[in-house]
Amino acid sequence: MDCTAYLLQYHNKSYALRLCGLVFVSQQYQTMASAMRKVDKEIEEKSKGPSEVSSTKDIEESTTDSWPFRKSKTTVDIVSSKLNAVSLKLLPDAEEYKMDHQRRGVALIFNHIHFTNMSTRNGTVKDCKEMELTLMDLGFEVRVYNDPKMSTINAVLKQTAAEDHSDADCLVVVVMSHGESGMLHSGDVLYHVDTLWNPFTGDECTTLIGKPKLFFIQACRGERLDKGVKIIHETDSSTPSYTIPAYADILVAYSTYDGFYSWRNPDAGSWFIQAICHEFKLNGRKRDLLTILTFVNRRVAVEYQSYVPQNAKMNERKQIPSVVTMLTRLLYFRDRKNMNYEESGVRTVKNKVSGRDSLGHAEVESSSSSGAGRKLCEVQ
């Protein structure tokens, strides 16, 4: 007599019936899984060439951390099966990016000031101007777009990705706008943040393969507030061929952690952009990028704090930037020999959006411990 029959005859019939159901489901799953394994094995055997068995018998098979069901027909491999080789004068084990090309590269700035149904981003003009000067000082060709609509952003990104960047060191894209978690506001619509870097991945923009692609985003990523934690200070040869992932060599620096507000001062500018400009002036020529961004995090975290005595929820709140990096080497912006900064220049493209409204975002007062005093400030 098995366990189920015993329970039916002598004990809890309800429990026995449930047990039967579980056994039935388990048997069905095992049957289905066995059939799928059989099909996959047949497909694998058909796809193998005569030389594959002998050439790969000593190579350990790779696997992915995913549910072991077959891939959906709606998914597409991010790398094409036909890979085109790209010439790159950089050894696989090089510790630093090659930053001595003829040009530093293109820097795009999308600066959003006015919105139809959201507050005007006072202070962003100062941010934009200082970011222009900072990028110019590093040797970039800066292109500024004020209040661009989504069509303009898409067109600019597509056009820039289609350019020949063979003689350039890298690419920079800066966005200053209102935002939400994973989303940014253009002059007319809300769009996904990955819209910014998808045109520049290795399989889309081949002349930027193996080169840094840097994205700096000043925008809110939610509505949470960081109240901070008090700290008491106590004293006491030949070039080999190799492949890289399509999304390698991309860095995205957000002004705040996902889900939190980002702060901006109408007079002094945003905490994040101002910290970036300050750190690049101090360390842009002698430190690597990740070290500089670490100093940016420290500056924002330590030197800035909101001041809203009449609103306990918004008073004495903090902010910490967040960096997501897929860089594969150290990145230095050292002095360029015989660099003509006038040729880099700044190109400003005006694309104003009419209409202003104060809906959607609150204005608060904040103070900076660096001595800036109490100032009117806004969240993005």
KOLMAR-945167 format. One record per residue (C-alpha): residue number from 1; residue in three letters; chain; y, z, x. Coordinates in steps of 0.001 Angstrom, whole numbers. Example, Ala and Ser with C-alpha at 12.3 -4.5 7.8 and 13.67 -1.06 7.14 Angstrom:
! residues 2
{1, 'ALA', 'A', {-4500, 7800, 12300}}
{2, 'SER', 'A', {-1060, 7140, 13670}}
//
This chain:
! residues 380
{1, 'MET', 'A', {0, 0, 0}}
{2, 'ASP', 'A', {3375, -1068, 1471}}
{3, 'CYS', 'A', {6574, 1048, 1402}}
{4, 'THR', 'A', {8042, -714, -1637}}
{5, 'ALA', 'A', {4892, -320, -3755}}
{6, 'TYR', 'A', {4711, 3346, -2825}}
{7, 'LEU', 'A', {8266, 3940, -3977}}
{8, 'LEU', 'A', {7647, 2095, -7256}}
{9, 'GLN', 'A', {4577, 4145, -8042}}
{10, 'TYR', 'A', {5591, 7613, -6972}}
{11, 'HIS', 'A', {9332, 7898, -6352}}
{12, 'ASN', 'A', {12701, 6251, -7017}}
{13, 'LYS', 'A', {12214, 2863, -8733}}
{14, 'SER', 'A', {15919, 1998, -8477}}
{15, 'TYR', 'A', {15914, 2500, -4705}}
{16, 'ALA', 'A', {12748, 419, -4413}}
{17, 'LEU', 'A', {14312, -2496, -6294}}
{18, 'ARG', 'A', {17357, -2414, -4021}}
{19, 'LEU', 'A', {15062, -2372, -1001}}
{20, 'CYS', 'A', {13259, -5441, -2349}}
{21, 'GLY', 'A', {16576, -7226, -2647}}
{22, 'LEU', 'A', {17497, -6456, 937}}
{23, 'VAL', 'A', {14128, -7667, 2182}}
{24, 'PHE', 'A', {14522, -10908, 194}}
{25, 'VAL', 'A', {18011, -11554, 1617}}
{26, 'SER', 'A', {16812, -10844, 5136}}
{27, 'GLN', 'A', {13919, -13273, 4724}}
{28, 'GLN', 'A', {16234, -15968, 3386}}
{29, 'TYR', 'A', {18639, -15528, 6316}}
{30, 'GLN', 'A', {15784, -15739, 8844}}
{31, 'THR', 'A', {14497, -18930, 7218}}
{32, 'MET', 'A', {17965, -20500, 7244}}
{33, 'ALA', 'A', {18635, -19505, 10844}}
{34, 'SER', 'A', {15267, -20880, 11946}}
{35, 'ALA', 'A', {15982, -24217, 10265}}
{36, 'MET', 'A', {19417, -24433, 11886}}
{37, 'ARG', 'A', {17973, -23690, 15325}}
{38, 'LYS', 'A', {15412, -26444, 14823}}
{39, 'VAL', 'A', {18102, -28980, 13900}}
{40, 'ASP', 'A', {20311, -27986, 16814}}
{41, 'LYS', 'A', {17364, -28302, 19199}}
{42, 'GLU', 'A', {16595, -31812, 17946}}
{43, 'ILE', 'A', {20238, -32856, 18384}}
{44, 'GLU', 'A', {20340, -31382, 21873}}
{45, 'GLU', 'A', {17151, -33193, 22927}}
{46, 'LYS', 'A', {18464, -36527, 21636}}
{47, 'SER', 'A', {21780, -36133, 23466}}
{48, 'LYS', 'A', {20202, -35314, 26851}}
{49, 'GLY', 'A', {19986, -38111, 29380}}
{50, 'PRO', 'A', {17038, -38479, 31748}}
{51, 'SER', 'A', {19045, -37170, 34716}}
{52, 'GLU', 'A', {20577, -34187, 32905}}
{53, 'VAL', 'A', {17520, -31940, 33045}}
{54, 'SER', 'A', {17111, -32169, 36782}}
{55, 'SER', 'A', {20839, -31950, 37570}}
{56, 'THR', 'A', {21599, -28898, 35430}}
{57, 'LYS', 'A', {18394, -26897, 35548}}
{58, 'ASP', 'A', {19893, -24363, 37976}}
{59, 'ILE', 'A', {23237, -23997, 36147}}
{60, 'GLU', 'A', {23543, -21054, 33791}}
{61, 'GLU', 'A', {24520, -22110, 30270}}
{62, 'SER', 'A', {27920, -21007, 28909}}
{63, 'THR', 'A', {28431, -19527, 25494}}
{64, 'THR', 'A', {31313, -18450, 23262}}
{65, 'ASP', 'A', {31993, -15184, 21462}}
{66, 'SER', 'A', {31837, -16693, 17976}}
{67, 'TRP', 'A', {29649, -16472, 14871}}
{68, 'PRO', 'A', {26489, -18507, 15604}}
{69, 'PHE', 'A', {26897, -20960, 12732}}
{70, 'ARG', 'A', {27594, -24645, 13305}}
{71, 'LYS', 'A', {31183, -25817, 13776}}
{72, 'SER', 'A', {33084, -26816, 10649}}
{73, 'LYS', 'A', {33780, -30534, 10235}}
{74, 'THR', 'A', {37484, -29734, 9834}}
{75, 'THR', 'A', {37878, -28386, 13363}}
{76, 'VAL', 'A', {38898, -30587, 16263}}
{77, 'ASP', 'A', {38313, -30008, 19975}}
{78, 'ILE', 'A', {41653, -29375, 21662}}
{79, 'VAL', 'A', {40665, -31436, 24722}}
{80, 'SER', 'A', {39682, -35057, 24237}}
{81, 'SER', 'A', {36259, -36172, 25366}}
{82, 'LYS', 'A', {37958, -38843, 27473}}
{83, 'LEU', 'A', {39981, -36961, 30059}}
{84, 'ASN', 'A', {42526, -38944, 32049}}
{85, 'ALA', 'A', {42885, -37783, 35639}}
{86, 'VAL', 'A', {46406, -36711, 36648}}
{87, 'SER', 'A', {47578, -36603, 40244}}
{88, 'LEU', 'A', {48914, -33187, 41229}}
{89, 'LYS', 'A', {49876, -32187, 44763}}
{90, 'LEU', 'A', {48718, -28613, 44360}}
{91, 'LEU', 'A', {45532, -27021, 45657}}
{92, 'PRO', 'A', {43424, -25092, 43119}}
{93, 'ASP', 'A', {43811, -21841, 45066}}
{94, 'ALA', 'A', {47567, -22176, 45713}}
{95, 'GLU', 'A', {49268, -18842, 45007}}
{96, 'GLU', 'A', {52667, -20279, 44044}}
{97, 'TYR', 'A', {53859, -23140, 41876}}
{98, 'LYS', 'A', {55322, -26129, 43705}}
{99, 'MET', 'A', {59060, -25741, 43093}}
{100, 'ASP', 'A', {60541, -28273, 45509}}
{101, 'HIS', 'A', {60509, -31426, 43388}}
{102, 'GLN', 'A', {63551, -33677, 43208}}
{103, 'ARG', 'A', {64734, -31959, 40008}}
{104, 'ARG', 'A', {64444, -28398, 38730}}
{105, 'GLY', 'A', {63805, -29732, 35234}}
{106, 'VAL', 'A', {65108, -29805, 31670}}
{107, 'ALA', 'A', {66208, -26672, 29794}}
{108, 'LEU', 'A', {66621, -26851, 26009}}
{109, 'ILE', 'A', {68657, -24258, 24108}}
{110, 'PHE', 'A', {68421, -24113, 20311}}
{111, 'ASN', 'A', {71226, -21782, 19279}}
{112, 'HIS', 'A', {71320, -20877, 15573}}
{113, 'ILE', 'A', {74588, -19350, 14391}}
{114, 'HIS', 'A', {75110, -20087, 10702}}
{115, 'PHE', 'A', {72578, -19981, 7882}}
{116, 'THR', 'A', {72733, -20791, 4171}}
{117, 'ASN', 'A', {71030, -17630, 2891}}
{118, 'MET', 'A', {71112, -15298, 5885}}
{119, 'SER', 'A', {73739, -13518, 7926}}
{120, 'THR', 'A', {75745, -15287, 10612}}
{121, 'ARG', 'A', {74428, -14427, 14063}}
{122, 'ASN', 'A', {77638, -13077, 15562}}
{123, 'GLY', 'A', {77415, -12712, 19322}}
{124, 'THR', 'A', {74997, -15582, 19844}}
{125, 'VAL', 'A', {77781, -17845, 21159}}
{126, 'LYS', 'A', {78210, -15465, 24094}}
{127, 'ASP', 'A', {74450, -15362, 24600}}
{128, 'CYS', 'A', {74274, -19154, 24621}}
{129, 'LYS', 'A', {77107, -19598, 27090}}
{130, 'GLU', 'A', {75705, -17043, 29535}}
{131, 'MET', 'A', {72224, -18520, 29264}}
{132, 'GLU', 'A', {73685, -21967, 30000}}
{133, 'LEU', 'A', {75383, -20689, 33145}}
{134, 'THR', 'A', {72250, -18796, 34240}}
{135, 'LEU', 'A', {70034, -21875, 33861}}
{136, 'MET', 'A', {72622, -24103, 35528}}
{137, 'ASP', 'A', {72728, -21708, 38470}}
{138, 'LEU', 'A', {68955, -22116, 38781}}
{139, 'GLY', 'A', {69431, -25897, 38876}}
{140, 'PHE', 'A', {68333, -26930, 35385}}
{141, 'GLU', 'A', {69685, -29814, 33334}}
{142, 'VAL', 'A', {70765, -27816, 30276}}
{143, 'ARG', 'A', {70868, -29362, 26818}}
{144, 'VAL', 'A', {72370, -27226, 24060}}
{145, 'TYR', 'A', {71824, -27745, 20320}}
{146, 'ASN', 'A', {73906, -25619, 17965}}
{147, 'ASP', 'A', {72580, -24963, 14452}}
{148, 'PRO', 'A', {69900, -27672, 14576}}
{149, 'LYS', 'A', {67879, -28484, 11469}}
{150, 'MET', 'A', {64092, -28793, 11663}}
{151, 'SER', 'A', {64245, -32577, 11932}}
{152, 'THR', 'A', {66494, -32277, 14990}}
{153, 'ILE', 'A', {64241, -29684, 16630}}
{154, 'ASN', 'A', {61149, -31837, 16122}}
{155, 'ALA', 'A', {62915, -34945, 17384}}
{156, 'VAL', 'A', {64254, -33201, 20495}}
{157, 'LEU', 'A', {60890, -31646, 21350}}
{158, 'LYS', 'A', {59077, -34952, 20848}}
{159, 'GLN', 'A', {61629, -36901, 22871}}
{160, 'THR', 'A', {61634, -34368, 25707}}
{161, 'ALA', 'A', {57826, -34320, 25853}}
{162, 'ALA', 'A', {57841, -38126, 26103}}
{163, 'GLU', 'A', {60144, -38081, 29141}}
{164, 'ASP', 'A', {58829, -38462, 32669}}
{165, 'HIS', 'A', {58787, -35013, 34304}}
{166, 'SER', 'A', {56915, -36138, 37408}}
{167, 'ASP', 'A', {59832, -35294, 39697}}
{168, 'ALA', 'A', {60648, -31974, 37946}}
{169, 'ASP', 'A', {59586, -28427, 38787}}
{170, 'CYS', 'A', {59193, -27063, 35275}}
{171, 'LEU', 'A', {60517, -26890, 31693}}
{172, 'VAL', 'A', {62469, -24193, 29839}}
{173, 'VAL', 'A', {63022, -23838, 26085}}
{174, 'VAL', 'A', {65267, -21095, 24679}}
{175, 'VAL', 'A', {65538, -20297, 20965}}
{176, 'MET', 'A', {68032, -17844, 19473}}
{177, 'SER', 'A', {67659, -17402, 15732}}
{178, 'HIS', 'A', {66491, -15205, 12866}}
{179, 'GLY', 'A', {62730, -14782, 12759}}
{180, 'GLU', 'A', {59636, -13151, 11309}}
{181, 'SER', 'A', {56148, -12475, 12656}}
{182, 'GLY', 'A', {54970, -15791, 14079}}
{183, 'MET', 'A', {57843, -17699, 12443}}
{184, 'LEU', 'A', {61367, -18834, 13300}}
{185, 'HIS', 'A', {64273, -20012, 11155}}
{186, 'SER', 'A', {65838, -23388, 11825}}
{187, 'GLY', 'A', {69056, -24493, 10157}}
{188, 'ASP', 'A', {67174, -25341, 6964}}
{189, 'VAL', 'A', {63518, -24191, 6998}}
{190, 'LEU', 'A', {61074, -21662, 8421}}
{191, 'TYR', 'A', {58637, -22960, 11064}}
{192, 'HIS', 'A', {55743, -21712, 13169}}
{193, 'VAL', 'A', {56696, -20583, 16663}}
{194, 'ASP', 'A', {53944, -22640, 18317}}
{195, 'THR', 'A', {55828, -25737, 17187}}
{196, 'LEU', 'A', {57910, -25189, 20321}}
{197, 'TRP', 'A', {55149, -25520, 22905}}
{198, 'ASN', 'A', {52515, -27700, 21211}}
{199, 'PRO', 'A', {54239, -30941, 22365}}
{200, 'PHE', 'A', {54097, -29759, 26004}}
{201, 'THR', 'A', {50444, -28774, 26400}}
{202, 'GLY', 'A', {48448, -30516, 29093}}
{203, 'ASP', 'A', {46816, -32966, 26714}}
{204, 'GLU', 'A', {50158, -33962, 25160}}
{205, 'CYS', 'A', {52628, -34062, 28091}}
{206, 'THR', 'A', {50739, -35155, 31174}}
{207, 'THR', 'A', {53733, -35156, 33548}}
{208, 'LEU', 'A', {54039, -31377, 33065}}
{209, 'ILE', 'A', {50374, -30635, 33772}}
{210, 'GLY', 'A', {50063, -27823, 36298}}
{211, 'LYS', 'A', {53790, -27020, 36020}}
{212, 'PRO', 'A', {55390, -23940, 34401}}
{213, 'LYS', 'A', {56550, -24298, 30803}}
{214, 'LEU', 'A', {58720, -21313, 29891}}
{215, 'PHE', 'A', {59802, -20282, 26389}}
{216, 'PHE', 'A', {62338, -17527, 25708}}
{217, 'ILE', 'A', {62673, -16436, 22071}}
{218, 'GLN', 'A', {65446, -14164, 20807}}
{219, 'ALA', 'A', {64533, -13348, 17186}}
{220, 'CYS', 'A', {63096, -10635, 14983}}
{221, 'ARG', 'A', {59324, -10558, 14586}}
{222, 'GLY', 'A', {59168, -8159, 11631}}
{223, 'GLU', 'A', {60983, -5224, 10071}}
{224, 'ARG', 'A', {59537, -2251, 11929}}
{225, 'LEU', 'A', {61804, 42, 13954}}
{226, 'ASP', 'A', {61006, 1678, 17278}}
{227, 'LYS', 'A', {62268, 5285, 17370}}
{228, 'GLY', 'A', {61293, 5716, 21024}}
{229, 'VAL', 'A', {59768, 8638, 22913}}
{230, 'LYS', 'A', {61785, 11156, 24936}}
{231, 'ILE', 'A', {60913, 11533, 28615}}
{232, 'ILE', 'A', {61875, 14490, 30815}}
{233, 'HIS', 'A', {62462, 13381, 34395}}
{234, 'GLU', 'A', {60873, 15645, 37005}}
{235, 'THR', 'A', {61597, 15490, 40765}}
{236, 'ASP', 'A', {59022, 16381, 43277}}
{237, 'SER', 'A', {43316, -29949, 53823}}
{238, 'SER', 'A', {41740, -32452, 51446}}
{239, 'THR', 'A', {42756, -32075, 47810}}
{240, 'PRO', 'A', {39749, -31363, 45547}}
{241, 'SER', 'A', {39508, -32511, 41950}}
{242, 'TYR', 'A', {39611, -29862, 39253}}
{243, 'THR', 'A', {40426, -29446, 35564}}
{244, 'ILE', 'A', {42638, -26898, 33830}}
{245, 'PRO', 'A', {42937, -25794, 30185}}
{246, 'ALA', 'A', {45438, -27658, 28012}}
{247, 'TYR', 'A', {47367, -24440, 27317}}
{248, 'ALA', 'A', {47526, -23318, 30955}}
{249, 'ASP', 'A', {50876, -22733, 32696}}
{250, 'ILE', 'A', {52764, -21670, 29553}}
{251, 'LEU', 'A', {54792, -18472, 29301}}
{252, 'VAL', 'A', {56391, -17148, 26107}}
{253, 'ALA', 'A', {58867, -14275, 26399}}
{254, 'TYR', 'A', {59748, -12664, 23059}}
{255, 'SER', 'A', {62761, -10410, 22634}}
{256, 'THR', 'A', {60626, -7810, 20839}}
{257, 'TYR', 'A', {57049, -6830, 20077}}
{258, 'ASP', 'A', {55360, -8459, 17082}}
{259, 'GLY', 'A', {56346, -6793, 13810}}
{260, 'PHE', 'A', {59589, -5236, 15063}}
{261, 'TYR', 'A', {63310, -5878, 14718}}
{262, 'SER', 'A', {65298, -7456, 17542}}
{263, 'TRP', 'A', {68847, -6218, 18177}}
{264, 'ARG', 'A', {72067, -8150, 18850}}
{265, 'ASN', 'A', {75643, -7016, 19486}}
{266, 'PRO', 'A', {78320, -9243, 17862}}
{267, 'ASP', 'A', {80632, -8768, 20849}}
{268, 'ALA', 'A', {78335, -8263, 23830}}
{269, 'GLY', 'A', {75408, -10430, 22695}}
{270, 'SER', 'A', {71716, -9640, 22228}}
{271, 'TRP', 'A', {70040, -7002, 24362}}
{272, 'PHE', 'A', {67276, -9387, 25466}}
{273, 'ILE', 'A', {69355, -12434, 26432}}
{274, 'GLN', 'A', {71947, -10324, 28215}}
{275, 'ALA', 'A', {69207, -8539, 30164}}
{276, 'ILE', 'A', {67651, -11867, 31177}}
{277, 'CYS', 'A', {70964, -13238, 32422}}
{278, 'HIS', 'A', {71703, -10023, 34321}}
{279, 'GLU', 'A', {68307, -9881, 36026}}
{280, 'PHE', 'A', {68375, -13550, 37027}}
{281, 'LYS', 'A', {71774, -13015, 38637}}
{282, 'LEU', 'A', {70394, -10062, 40576}}
{283, 'ASN', 'A', {66875, -11223, 41391}}
{284, 'GLY', 'A', {66552, -14881, 40372}}
{285, 'ARG', 'A', {66379, -16137, 43961}}
{286, 'LYS', 'A', {64179, -13482, 45534}}
{287, 'ARG', 'A', {61688, -12232, 42913}}
{288, 'ASP', 'A', {58903, -14028, 41051}}
{289, 'LEU', 'A', {59367, -14635, 37328}}
{290, 'LEU', 'A', {56948, -11988, 36033}}
{291, 'THR', 'A', {58610, -9352, 38194}}
{292, 'ILE', 'A', {62005, -10403, 36834}}
{293, 'LEU', 'A', {60728, -10205, 33259}}
{294, 'THR', 'A', {59278, -6772, 33972}}
{295, 'PHE', 'A', {62765, -5700, 35063}}
{296, 'VAL', 'A', {64130, -7252, 31842}}
{297, 'ASN', 'A', {61701, -5113, 29835}}
{298, 'ARG', 'A', {62814, -2018, 31692}}
{299, 'ARG', 'A', {66507, -2782, 31237}}
{300, 'VAL', 'A', {66152, -3345, 27472}}
{301, 'ALA', 'A', {63888, -327, 27028}}
{302, 'VAL', 'A', {65997, 2127, 29029}}
{303, 'GLU', 'A', {69620, 1038, 28728}}
{304, 'TYR', 'A', {69879, 172, 25033}}
{305, 'GLN', 'A', {69683, 2252, 21871}}
{306, 'SER', 'A', {71038, 1762, 18370}}
{307, 'TYR', 'A', {73776, 4076, 17088}}
{308, 'VAL', 'A', {73948, 4422, 13291}}
{309, 'PRO', 'A', {74765, 8077, 12487}}
{310, 'GLN', 'A', {75191, 7328, 8783}}
{311, 'ASN', 'A', {71690, 5777, 8557}}
{312, 'ALA', 'A', {68919, 7957, 9955}}
{313, 'LYS', 'A', {66380, 5140, 9647}}
{314, 'MET', 'A', {68368, 2774, 11872}}
{315, 'ASN', 'A', {69861, 5359, 14233}}
{316, 'GLU', 'A', {68693, 5777, 17836}}
{317, 'ARG', 'A', {66154, 2944, 17668}}
{318, 'LYS', 'A', {64741, 1158, 20687}}
{319, 'GLN', 'A', {63411, -2269, 21570}}
{320, 'ILE', 'A', {60823, -3585, 24026}}
{321, 'PRO', 'A', {60399, -7286, 24848}}
{322, 'SER', 'A', {56938, -8833, 24883}}
{323, 'VAL', 'A', {55689, -11428, 27368}}
{324, 'VAL', 'A', {52663, -13649, 26732}}
{325, 'THR', 'A', {51684, -15526, 29870}}
{326, 'MET', 'A', {49188, -18237, 30666}}
{327, 'LEU', 'A', {50729, -18876, 34078}}
{328, 'THR', 'A', {48188, -19426, 36832}}
{329, 'ARG', 'A', {50407, -18890, 39887}}
{330, 'LEU', 'A', {53488, -17023, 41030}}
{331, 'LEU', 'A', {56776, -18653, 40041}}
{332, 'TYR', 'A', {59855, -18419, 42270}}
{333, 'PHE', 'A', {63286, -20002, 41731}}
{334, 'ARG', 'A', {64299, -20077, 45376}}
{335, 'ASP', 'A', {67437, -21852, 46641}}
{336, 'ARG', 'A', {67069, -25599, 46526}}
{337, 'LYS', 'A', {68117, -27555, 49602}}
{338, 'ASN', 'A', {70968, -30016, 49019}}
{339, 'MET', 'A', {71007, -29216, 45303}}
{340, 'ASN', 'A', {73901, -30834, 43458}}
{341, 'TYR', 'A', {74590, -28482, 40553}}
{342, 'GLU', 'A', {77191, -30816, 39064}}
{343, 'GLU', 'A', {74455, -33344, 38364}}
{344, 'SER', 'A', {72528, -30756, 36358}}
{345, 'GLY', 'A', {75454, -30060, 34038}}
{346, 'VAL', 'A', {75376, -28994, 30433}}
{347, 'ARG', 'A', {75014, -31326, 27513}}
{348, 'THR', 'A', {76035, -29830, 24182}}
{349, 'VAL', 'A', {74891, -31439, 20949}}
{350, 'LYS', 'A', {76743, -30288, 17854}}
{351, 'ASN', 'A', {74731, -30116, 14688}}
{352, 'LYS', 'A', {76488, -27568, 12512}}
{353, 'VAL', 'A', {75048, -26319, 9237}}
{354, 'SER', 'A', {77662, -25730, 6577}}
{355, 'GLY', 'A', {77643, -22627, 4450}}
{356, 'ARG', 'A', {77663, -19007, 5440}}
{357, 'ASP', 'A', {76151, -16033, 3733}}
{358, 'SER', 'A', {75651, -12375, 4617}}
{359, 'LEU', 'A', {72319, -11977, 2843}}
{360, 'GLY', 'A', {69123, -10901, 4489}}
{361, 'HIS', 'A', {70031, -8860, 7560}}
{362, 'ALA', 'A', {71842, -5556, 7946}}
{363, 'GLU', 'A', {74613, -4766, 10374}}
{364, 'VAL', 'A', {74301, -1535, 12337}}
{365, 'GLU', 'A', {76076, 201, 15175}}
{366, 'SER', 'A', {74367, 668, 18499}}
{367, 'SER', 'A', {75190, 2104, 21878}}
{368, 'SER', 'A', {74071, 1243, 25377}}
{369, 'SER', 'A', {73413, 3999, 27882}}
{370, 'SER', 'A', {74817, 1687, 30562}}
{371, 'GLY', 'A', {78323, 2721, 29525}}
{372, 'ALA', 'A', {79165, 10, 27024}}
{373, 'GLY', 'A', {79970, 2652, 24411}}
{374, 'ARG', 'A', {79411, 2502, 20684}}
{375, 'LYS', 'A', {79522, -1021, 19311}}
{376, 'LEU', 'A', {78824, -2817, 16080}}
{377, 'CYS', 'A', {75371, -4353, 16345}}
{378, 'GLU', 'A', {73018, -6416, 14235}}
{379, 'VAL', 'A', {69301, -6912, 13880}}
{380, 'GLN', 'A', {68110, -10488, 13931}}
//
